[in-house]
Amino acid sequence: MERFIIEGSTPLRGTVTPSGNKNAALPILAASLLTDEPLTVRNVPRIRDVEDMLALRRGLGVEITELSAHDLVLRARDIRETRLDRDLCAQIRASILLAGPMLARRGAVELPPPGGDVIGRRRVDTHIAALRALGADIRVNDGFQMQAEELRGKEIFLDEASVTATENALMAAARAKGTTIIRNAASEPHVQDLARVLNLMGANVAGIGSNTLMIEGVDRLRGAEVELGADYIETGSFIGLAAVTHGELLIQNAAPEHLQMVLLAFERLGVKCEVRGKDVFVPARQSLKIESDVHNAVPKIDDGIWPAFPSDLMSIALVTATQCEGTILMHEKMFEGRMYFVDKLLNMGARVVLCDPHRSVVVGPSELHGERLESPDIRAGMALLLAALCARGTSVIGNIGQIDRGYERIEEKLQKLGARIERVKDK
């Protein structure tokens, strides 16, 4: 086990580049199962979730060649196995993304229960309904046994705009017989990225970026070469880091086209950013004063499906709010466990009222002090790192493997910006 030791109260300054988009990498790596030709993926983040996904792929017989640290070639020349490794699946929620491609390519998959962050109930019902609609026979017991003699296109209405269910249905439909229409589809940037990659591989996907996807199935997909864009969730994390440490950051290749709602939310907290082409600049010496609504009403930041404020940045925004003058309501609509890290902020001196599993009222600014902390999940772990970096004194964060699942060598990036942070192994 490893932990971070952080000395807080140091402004971060300099230039930083986000890694490739984690949420695009995982489905695109899964999509390489749809062809026996090579798929080259560049700018792959080497985070723990990606490493687990690659290990699952190797277990199925996929050949993986590293052109460089972040450039990979995957070739599913011969898929020799249909049973996924139980221990690996327990580590990663995205293991479920292998269901659609495996049904399309091999007609069968045995999927143990997917793991991932413990942030509340995370349904798989939408996945099952979509794949059954396309012709899969699915038995549910301790895991999921799925078979399909032939997938056939169909009109599907998803009961929720689930990102991963949309991606699973999209990949299965790409090689199904006939036409598939997916309504109430998720349209997040990473869903769009996957659809574009499938088209590069020879699929016929229309409606990209909307909530209705139309797919003409094809018998065969070919190889392709793609490059992942920046992880806009990591960009949002760096904006929060600059704000709470009163630093100044230039975030290069920040994917600002995906940040419109994120920048609006941070502006509500008094954090103003400048978009400079593909970069985002966060100036120093900002007022960090929460902007009230009309008639001096208490404002709120709430999350939702794209293009709303992303749930993955709710924890970051909440910690940022603790350093801002004023009162704001944080409303996490999507996951009932996302807010439970608030008790750790209370121990550090934050003034936060946890109203219920979905809502917190933050009153700032609060002077935080160092504490011993445990990272409960990827995003809360990063949020606690923000809190530790702006706190007075020393903090120790354990269970940092959770942070490693979503952020590549984060301590090295932060050290280059002046942060006093060290990764140490437990004795």
C-alpha positions in Angstrom: 0.0 0.0 0.0 1.1 3.6 -0.7 0.1 7.0 0.6 0.7 10.6 -0.1 2.3 13.0 2.4 1.4 16.6 1.6 2.6 19.9 3.0 -0.2 22.4 2.2 -0.5 26.1 1.7 1.8 26.3 -1.4 0.4 28.1 -4.5 0.7 26.0 -7.6 2.3 27.7 -10.6 3.3 26.7 -14.1 2.1 24.7 -17.1 0.5 21.3 -17.0 -1.0 19.0 -19.7 -3.9 16.7 -18.9 -3.6 13.0 -19.8 -5.7 11.3 -22.4 -9.4 11.0 -21.6 -9.9 8.0 -19.3 -13.6 7.7 -20.2 -12.9 7.6 -23.9 -9.9 5.2 -23.5 -11.9 2.4 -21.8 -14.7 1.9 -24.4 -12.3 2.4 -27.3 -10.0 -0.3 -26.0 -13.0 -2.5 -25.7 -14.0 -1.8 -29.3 -10.8 -3.3 -30.6 -12.5 -6.7 -29.9 -14.8 -6.0 -32.8 -12.1 -6.5 -35.5 -9.2 -9.0 -36.1 -7.2 -6.1 -37.5 -4.8 -3.9 -35.5 -6.3 -0.8 -33.7 -3.7 1.8 -32.8 -4.6 4.0 -29.9 -2.4 7.0 -29.0 -2.3 9.2 -25.9 -3.6 6.4 -23.7 -3.5 7.4 -20.0 -1.5 4.7 -18.1 -3.8 4.7 -15.1 -4.9 1.7 -13.0 -8.3 1.3 -14.7 -6.6 1.2 -18.1 -4.1 -1.3 -16.9 -6.9 -3.5 -15.6 -8.7 -3.2 -18.9 -5.6 -4.2 -20.8 -5.1 -7.2 -18.4 -8.7 -8.3 -19.2 -8.0 -8.1 -22.9 -4.8 -10.2 -22.6 -6.8 -12.8 -20.8 -9.0 -13.1 -23.8 -6.0 -13.6 -26.1 -5.6 -10.0 -27.4 -2.1 -9.1 -28.6 -1.0 -5.7 -27.1 2.1 -3.9 -28.4 3.5 -0.8 -26.8 4.8 1.6 -29.4 5.6 4.0 -26.5 4.4 4.6 -23.0 1.1 6.1 -24.2 0.7 4.6 -27.7 -0.6 1.0 -28.0 -1.5 -1.4 -30.8 -4.2 -3.9 -29.9 -5.0 -6.9 -32.1 -7.8 -9.3 -31.4 -6.7 -11.8 -34.0 -8.1 -14.7 -32.2 -10.3 -14.5 -29.1 -9.7 -17.8 -27.4 -11.7 -17.2 -24.2 -15.2 -15.9 -23.4 -14.9 -16.0 -19.6 -13.6 -12.8 -18.0 -11.4 -12.8 -15.0 -13.4 -12.4 -11.8 -10.7 -10.6 -9.8 -10.0 -8.1 -12.5 -13.7 -7.4 -13.1 -14.1 -6.7 -9.4 -11.5 -3.9 -9.7 -13.1 -2.0 -12.6 -16.6 -0.9 -13.5 -15.7 -0.7 -17.2 -15.3 -4.4 -17.4 -19.0 -4.4 -18.4 -18.0 -2.6 -21.6 -16.7 -5.9 -23.0 -20.2 -7.4 -23.1 -21.3 -5.8 -26.3 -18.1 -6.4 -28.3 -17.8 -10.0 -27.1 -21.4 -10.8 -28.1 -20.8 -9.2 -31.5 -17.5 -11.0 -32.1 -17.9 -14.4 -30.3 -21.6 -14.6 -29.6 -21.0 -15.3 -25.9 -19.4 -13.8 -22.8 -19.4 -14.8 -19.1 -19.2 -11.5 -17.1 -18.6 -11.5 -13.3 -20.1 -8.6 -11.4 -18.3 -5.3 -12.3 -16.6 -3.4 -9.6 -15.5 0.3 -9.5 -16.2 3.2 -7.2 -18.6 2.8 -4.3 -20.6 5.9 -4.9 -24.1 4.4 -4.7 -26.1 2.0 -6.7 -24.9 1.7 -10.3 -27.5 -0.2 -12.4 -26.7 -2.7 -15.1 -30.4 -3.1 -16.0 -30.1 -0.7 -18.9 -27.2 -2.7 -20.4 -29.2 -6.0 -20.1 -32.3 -4.6 -21.6 -30.4 -3.1 -24.6 -28.5 -6.2 -25.3 -31.6 -8.4 -25.0 -33.3 -6.2 -27.4 -30.6 -6.9 -29.9 -31.0 -10.6 -29.5 -28.8 -11.7 -26.6 -30.0 -14.4 -24.2 -28.8 -13.3 -20.7 -29.0 -15.3 -17.5 -28.4 -13.4 -14.3 -27.0 -15.1 -11.2 -23.7 -14.3 -9.4 -22.7 -12.7 -12.7 -24.0 -12.6 -16.2 -24.0 -15.4 -18.8 -24.7 -13.9 -22.2 -25.2 -15.6 -25.5 -26.4 -14.6 -29.0 -26.5 -16.7 -32.1 -27.1 -13.6 -34.1 -27.5 -9.9 -33.1 -30.3 -8.1 -35.0 -30.9 -4.4 -35.2 -33.8 -2.9 -33.4 -35.2 0.3 -32.1 -34.2 0.7 -28.5 -35.3 3.3 -25.9 -32.9 3.3 -23.0 -34.7 3.7 -19.6 -31.8 6.1 -18.6 -29.2 8.0 -20.6 -26.5 5.7 -19.3 -23.0 6.4 -20.8 -21.7 2.8 -20.6 -25.1 1.2 -21.6 -25.1 3.5 -24.7 -21.6 2.5 -25.5 -22.3 -1.2 -25.1 -25.4 -1.1 -27.3 -23.5 1.0 -29.9 -20.7 -1.5 -30.1 -23.0 -4.5 -30.4 -25.2 -2.7 -33.0 -22.2 -1.9 -35.1 -22.0 -5.6 -36.2 -25.6 -6.5 -35.8 -27.8 -7.4 -38.8 -29.9 -4.5 -40.0 -30.6 -1.1 -38.5 -30.5 -0.1 -34.8 -31.9 3.1 -33.4 -30.9 4.0 -29.9 -33.1 6.7 -28.3 -32.4 8.5 -25.0 -28.8 7.7 -25.7 -26.0 9.4 -23.7 -24.1 12.0 -25.7 -21.1 12.8 -23.6 -17.9 13.6 -25.4 -16.5 10.1 -24.8 -19.6 8.5 -26.3 -19.1 10.7 -29.4 -15.4 9.7 -29.5 -16.3 6.0 -29.5 -18.9 6.5 -32.3 -16.3 8.3 -34.4 -13.8 5.6 -33.9 -16.3 2.9 -34.9 -16.9 4.9 -38.1 -13.2 5.0 -38.8 -13.3 1.2 -38.4 -16.0 1.0 -41.1 -19.2 1.2 -39.0 -22.1 3.4 -40.1 -23.2 5.5 -37.0 -25.3 8.6 -37.5 -26.6 11.1 -35.0 -23.3 11.5 -33.2 -23.6 14.1 -30.4 -27.4 13.8 -30.2 -29.7 11.6 -28.1 -30.7 9.5 -31.0 -28.1 7.2 -32.6 -28.8 5.3 -35.9 -26.5 2.4 -36.7 -26.5 0.4 -39.9 -24.8 -2.9 -38.9 -21.9 -4.2 -41.0 -20.4 -7.8 -41.3 -16.8 -6.7 -40.7 -14.9 -3.9 -39.1 -11.3 -3.0 -40.0 -8.4 -1.6 -38.0 -7.8 2.1 -37.5 -5.5 4.6 -35.8 -6.9 7.1 -33.3 -5.6 9.6 -30.8 -7.4 10.3 -27.5 -8.1 13.9 -26.6 -7.6 15.5 -23.2 -9.4 14.3 -20.1 -11.7 17.3 -19.4 -12.3 15.9 -15.9 -8.6 16.2 -15.2 -8.7 19.7 -16.6 -11.5 20.6 -14.2 -9.5 19.1 -11.3 -6.5 21.4 -12.2 -8.8 24.4 -12.3 -9.9 23.6 -8.8 -6.3 23.0 -7.7 -5.2 26.5 -9.0 -8.2 28.1 -7.3 -7.8 26.6 -3.8 -4.0 27.1 -3.6 -4.3 30.7 -5.0 -2.0 29.7 -7.8 -1.7 30.4 -11.5 -1.9 27.6 -14.1 -1.8 27.3 -17.8 -3.5 24.0 -18.7 -2.4 23.0 -22.2 -4.5 21.1 -24.7 -7.4 21.3 -22.2 -10.3 20.4 -24.5 -12.1 23.7 -23.8 -14.9 22.7 -26.2 -16.1 20.3 -23.5 -15.8 22.8 -20.6 -18.6 25.3 -21.1 -20.7 24.2 -18.2 -17.6 23.5 -16.1 -16.3 27.0 -16.6 -19.8 28.4 -15.8 -19.9 26.5 -12.5 -16.4 27.6 -11.5 -17.3 31.2 -12.4 -20.2 30.9 -9.9 -17.6 30.2 -7.3 -15.6 33.3 -8.3 -13.0 31.3 -10.3 -12.6 32.9 -13.7 -10.6 31.2 -16.5 -9.4 32.4 -19.8 -9.7 30.1 -22.9 -6.7 30.6 -25.1 -7.2 28.5 -28.2 -6.8 24.9 -27.0 -5.5 26.0 -23.6 -7.2 27.2 -20.4 -5.4 29.8 -18.2 -6.3 30.2 -14.5 -5.0 33.5 -13.2 -3.7 34.1 -9.7 -5.1 36.4 -7.0 -8.8 35.8 -7.7 -11.5 37.0 -5.3 -13.1 33.5 -4.9 -16.5 35.0 -4.0 -19.6 33.0 -4.6 -22.0 34.7 -7.0 -25.5 34.8 -5.5 -28.6 34.3 -7.6 -31.1 37.1 -8.3 -32.5 38.7 -5.1 -29.5 37.4 -3.2 -30.8 33.8 -3.3 -28.4 31.0 -2.4 -27.0 29.6 -5.7 -26.4 26.0 -6.4 -24.3 23.8 -8.5 -26.0 20.6 -9.7 -24.9 17.8 -12.0 -26.7 15.9 -14.7 -26.3 14.2 -18.1 -24.4 16.0 -20.8 -24.2 18.9 -21.3 -24.9 19.5 -17.6 -22.1 19.8 -15.0 -20.4 16.4 -14.8 -20.9 14.3 -11.7 -17.2 13.4 -11.7 -16.4 17.0 -10.9 -18.9 17.5 -8.1 -16.4 16.6 -5.4 -13.8 19.0 -6.8 -16.3 21.8 -7.0 -17.4 21.2 -3.4 -13.8 21.4 -2.0 -13.3 24.5 -4.1 -16.4 26.1 -2.6 -14.9 25.6 1.0 -12.3 28.3 0.0 -14.8 30.8 -1.4 -16.6 33.6 0.3 -20.3 32.9 0.6 -22.9 30.1 0.7 -23.8 27.6 -2.0 -25.9 24.4 -2.4 -24.2 21.4 -4.0 -26.7 19.0 -5.4 -25.4 15.6 -6.6 -28.4 14.1 -8.4 -26.8 11.0 -9.9 -25.2 9.0 -7.1 -26.3 8.7 -3.5 -22.8 8.0 -2.2 -20.8 10.7 -3.9 -21.2 13.1 -0.9 -20.1 10.8 1.8 -16.5 12.1 1.8 -17.8 15.3 3.3 -17.1 14.0 6.9 -13.4 14.1 6.1 -13.6 17.7 5.1 -15.4 18.5 8.4 -12.5 17.0 10.3 -10.2 19.4 8.4 -12.3 22.4 9.5 -14.7 22.9 6.5 -18.1 24.3 7.2 -20.4 22.0 5.3 -23.9 20.7 6.1 -24.7 17.4 4.6 -28.4 17.7 4.2 -29.0 14.2 2.8 -27.1 11.8 0.5 -27.6 14.2 -2.5 -27.2 17.7 -1.1 -24.6 19.7 0.8 -24.6 23.3 1.8 -21.1 24.8 1.9 -20.3 28.0 3.8 -16.9 29.5 3.1 -14.2 30.4 3.3 -12.8 27.9 5.8 -9.2 27.6 6.9 -8.5 23.9 6.6 -5.8 22.0 8.6 -3.9 18.9 7.8 -5.4 15.5 8.7 -4.9 11.7 8.1 -7.3 10.8 5.3 -8.4 7.8 3.3 -9.3 8.0 -0.4 -12.8 6.4 -0.8 -13.0 6.6 -4.6 -11.3 8.3 -7.6 -12.9 11.7 -7.6 -13.3 12.1 -3.8 -9.6 11.1 -3.5 -8.6 13.9 -5.9 -10.9 16.3 -4.0 -9.2 15.4 -0.8 -5.9 16.0 -2.5 -7.1 19.5 -3.3 -8.1 20.0 0.3 -4.7 18.8 1.6 -2.8 21.1 -0.8 -4.6 24.2 0.5 -4.7 23.2 4.1 -2.3 24.4 6.8 0.1 21.8 7.9 0.7 18.2 6.9 -1.9 15.7 5.6 -1.5 12.0 4.9 -3.8 10.4 2.3 -4.0 6.6 2.3 -5.6 4.2 -0.2 -4.2 6.3 -3.0 -4.6 3.4 -5.4 -8.1 4.9 -5.9 -6.6 8.1 -7.1 -4.3 6.2 -9.4 -7.3 4.6 -11.1 -8.1 8.0 -12.7 -5.0 10.2 -12.6 -1.7 9.3 -14.0 1.3 10.0 -11.8 -0.5 12.9 -10.3 2.2 13.6 -7.7 4.8 14.1 -10.4 2.6 16.6 -12.2 2.0 18.4 -9.0 5.6 18.5 -7.9 6.5 20.2 -11.2 4.0 22.9 -10.2 5.6 23.5 -6.8 3.4 21.2 -4.7 5.1 19.6 -1.7 3.8 16.1 -2.1 5.5 12.7 -1.7 4.4 9.2 -2.5 5.7 6.7 0.1 5.2 3.0 0.6 3.7 1.7 3.9 6.1 -0.3 5.9 
